């Protein structure tokens, strides 16, 4: 009975909703790390993983541009509006269900056509994004890519279903979908690859996408949805989605262009470069997603409500930025100081040898220097959105991507795949600087004194904690067997724990209010007021 209530019941309390979605997001990201551990152990940083990541790129591009663009920008707000008009009764939402069927059918037609085009033109598309691949490597990439073109179709449907569930505040089933997606890929790696070879990874992606959809369907049916083939091209709400999604899709296109460019350049480098780039990127994105994006999503409704009160927005924004930095800065210290241990624990098994570790360490180091910028970019962009300005972040992002691609082309020749990571970090920092400058020109909402004084204290605390981390590493090393997993894991946990304790202690001595505010914020989330919650669609898959 309790399980049915959890699965099908509405979660109206903002604290419980945040806990469920946040915990599920953490589990999904943890499974993503476990997935990378399996892939690295089975294949190492070589041709096989290069093939897998290259094949994954184009289907992922279709999903991000079409589904995320439409879902995050248009579907959920319109669906919620239709629910409000019918007083939110699950069985009486005929207009909302009609709109859902129209969107599903329209999306199905578009995705089927794009999948067919992708399957037919796969050799030409894959060759364009991997010009450095050999003929044999290219042929295998095409084989995997054709199968993976099924995944946008399934994920597209799942995205719409997830939007409905969010609108009804059925967060439990929705939050499970990214977990099941990663489980599908893990099943492919563990059980299909030994039987059918590398193509098993592609089947794992398809299975994961199917599970992503199926886990949400029972709750959708429970809400009263029944599929009908309705295709009204003149529907005013469908046209409204088309108008709304254009700026969002353009913004996503810029970031996807960046990833495609990295794939092109990595394909021309040594074997395994594309794999190393993706593995290191996945590791550094963990704190960005957990801290940066979560604070940005949580703060967005408040910032939107305070646009007409700049002084209050100034206080709220400064607190959000400081709270983000309070968590991101020590995370960066731990990632940079323990990068070898992190990589050996997470990826260092099977065919992932010491040479792969060294290359991934260098790449992760360059990624790490921009973790703060990536995290704050997510917040600053949403300040522009609160002012209903999506054009400025788009043009800034375009400039930053051009800087990134230009530097990547130059640095990759000297530093290899690590040069791609360095270029990515420079581009992210340029993006941050430009967002900061243009936001200051737009509105007086950046309290430089408050933000700067807090950041300085945190940097001092982080520097001291970094020294403590390095000394702790030296102390633990002779006490454990550093040739074993548990020895490295013990050194990692011990040094990270000491660094965290020292960091919090120094911040307390320097009277950083974030040490107290963090616990107050957690308390408020558990006792938050009831209100509607719409989770950012960028978390839809948790990949």
Phi, psi and omega in degrees: 000314179296323179295318178299319179295320179293319184288316187257346186282156177280135178255094186276335184281127184297327180294311180296319179299317180295321180296313182295310181292319180296316180295318178296322177297319178296316179299318180297317180291325176296318176296327176297320176295317178297321176301314179296325177300315180294314182298316180295320181293322182283323189243339187069182177270082184218201185300321185299313180289328173303315180297313182299311183291325178292318179296328182287335192296312186289312175303322178294325177299315180299314180299312184296318184286312187275308187283307180296323179298315181285316186294307186290327185271330190233312192298307187298311180301320181291317180298317179299320179298319178293325176295318180299322181294332180256017177063023171067019178279122189302326184272353187242022185262059184297319180295319179294318180291324177298315178299318179299316179296321178298314181296316180301313182293319178297315181294321178301314181298313181297314183291324177296316179298315180295323179295318178297314178299316180297318180294316182291316185263015182306316180302317181290319182294312182296320180297325181292327183263352177227062184295342181269357181285145174289168181300317180294316179295320179296317180299318180291324178296319178298318180299314179291319183299320180299319179290320182292345178292352173284334186294320178299327179298312181289317181291329177297312176299317181296326178297319178293315178301316178298324177297320177296314182298319177298318182298325178272002180063032172266080190276341186294304180297320178301317184288341179281338189300315179294332177296314181292330177298311179293326177298322178299317179294321178296318177300317178300317182291319185279321190248331183269320181302316179298337183264319187241000179088201187300331179300339177299330176295319178296318176297325177298320178297316180294316178298317178299318178296320178296316178295324176305321179281309189297326183294340181264342186298315181304319179293323178299315179294323179298328179286346177113003181286137172226130184291136174220144179276093177240129182223085181254096183293341182265004180302128186294329180286325176296318178294326178295321175300315180302320180289321184288324191284344185301307180298321180295317181295323177297318178297317178294325181299325180296312181294323178291325175301320179299313181295322177296318179297320178296322178295319179299311182292321181294328180295339181270354181268190182298155178305134180094355184296318179296322178296314180299316180301313182291319180296316179293321179297319178298321180293315183286337181282349180301304178292329179297316180289317183290318184260302185300305184291323182295318177294321180297314180295318182294325185276342187302312179300320179295315180298321179297322182287337186259008182302323181280356179234079188303326181293319177292321177296323179299317179293314182296317181294317179299317180296319180296315180296316180295319179297321178295313179298325180302327180265325185285320183299310177293330176298321179295318178301316181293318180296316181287320183284334183238028185298321180295316181294319180299314183291320180292322180290316186276319187247341191281075175210164177058236185274000178274096190270184183295326179296319176297322180297314181299315181295319179290325176301312180299317181294317179296324179301314181291324174298320188298331185290348181246012180302320180297318182292316179300320181292316181286332177301320180299326180282311184296322178301320182288338173294318176298317179298324178298329176273010181059036178243099177260348183287315183300310177300327179297311182293323176297317178298320179298315178298316182297319179294322177297320175298314181301308183296318180298313179294322180299320180296322181282313187285332181295332179290331182263321187249358182070217183295331176298329177296327177295319179293320178296317178297320178300317180293317178299317178299320179294320180291321175300317178302315180298313182299315181293319177300317180298312182297312183289329177290321176299322180288332184280316184205147181278065185244003179256110180272091186296322182296312182292315180294315183296316181295321178294317180297320180298315178298318180293322178295318177298314179297320180293322179297317179293319178294328177295319176296319178296321178298313182296320179292321179296321177303316181294323181291319184285327187309311181285350182270347182231167177272103184285002176266358181247160178300313185292329176294312179295319180297319178296317178297318179300308183294318181296311181293320179295319180295316179297316180299317181295316181296315180296318181299311180296320180297314180294319178299322178294317179296326179276004177061046172282119183293345183297330179298325178275320183297328181300313179291324177295321179296318179298320179296318180295324181293328179283336181241029184293157178287156179284131176198169179286144180233131173236116183280138179305130184293345177295343177266006188304321183257334182066032183278000000 
